[in-house]
Amino acid sequence: MSERTIYLTREGRAKLEAEREHLITVRRPAVLERLKLAKEFADTTDNAEYEDAKSEQAFVEGRIRELERMLATATIIEDIPAGDFVTLGSRVQVRSADGEIDTYTIVGTAEADPRRGRISNESPIGRALIGKRTGDRVSVVAPSGSFEVELIAIS
């Protein structure tokens, strides 16, 4: 099975590495301690604390594996100077039909946070903007319907 390429900024990679380190050095030992105490407290059959700790352990181990896979296959978005067209890592300003101006940074899906203006290259607007130049009118096809924006700046 081919893996999807994960695009990360250097900052995003550092955050994922820090999360992985925290899970390995803090959360994993804490969960193991919870499991040990739950086993000592009562039989593991019908032991709610033990079942809760096992569920947390499964989450922690799954997230560690997911982070390790992402970090192993990640492509770093290089800090490149603003170009003539939108690429991963570009900061863009767009004007909607009603004149509202929004600013976005185009990032990979792992770092997308629309509330902070970080949109995925795979999102409807991100996909529509990739490869476009300042002044282009861009048609965005979204689940809520199609709309147009004008690309007014790339940095």
Secondary structure, DSSP 8 states (H G I E B T S, - for coil): -----EEE-HHHHHHHHHHHHHIIIIIHHHHHHHHHHHHHHS-STT-HHHHHHHHHHHHHHHHHHHHHHHHHHEEE-------SB--TT-EEEEEETTS-EEEEEEE-GGG-BGGGTEEETTSHHHHHHTT-BTT-EEEEEETTEEEEEEEEEE-
